[in-house]
């Protein structure tokens, strides 16, 4: 009985050591990472446009509620509601069209490479970095910090160059990932 406990403890200790070694090592898994899986998600339109459109819809709804409270005509209220629904539908369709246009543009530029998990991950990382830089640039411009805007522009150029190199490297690899 004690021998069984000792061998079980030894086995458990070895497993913990192996797990710690793998966790501490800079090992890349063969399967897709979370970041690569997230890259599969479609590219969305800019957040600013989305916020503005949502704000408009909120304002329209607010007006509708105020009209109801004021005792507006039921026919007018139905028409207002219908307009709001149509606006929402139009926004959804615009988003889909922009997303498809961006996908088409990427397929034309990079071909079947965009279907690979590594390329998808790279495209997502690139989009996220550019979005952050664009936001930082907007804030810097609003604060009137011209030097910071120039630094951010250099970072955008640097990120674009890095992205081009990464995509070129992925393009040069064969279909199985081998050069």
Secondary structure, 3 states (H helix, E strand, C coil): CHHHHHHHHHHHHHHHHHHHHHHHCCCCCCCCCHHHHHCCCCCCCCHHHHHHHHHHHHHHHHHHHHHHHHCCCHHHHHHHHHHHHHHHHHHHHHHHHHHHHHHHHHHHHHHHHHHCHHHHHHHHHHHHHHHHHHHHHHHHHHHCCHHHHHHHHHHHHHHHHHHHHHHHHHHHCCCCCCC
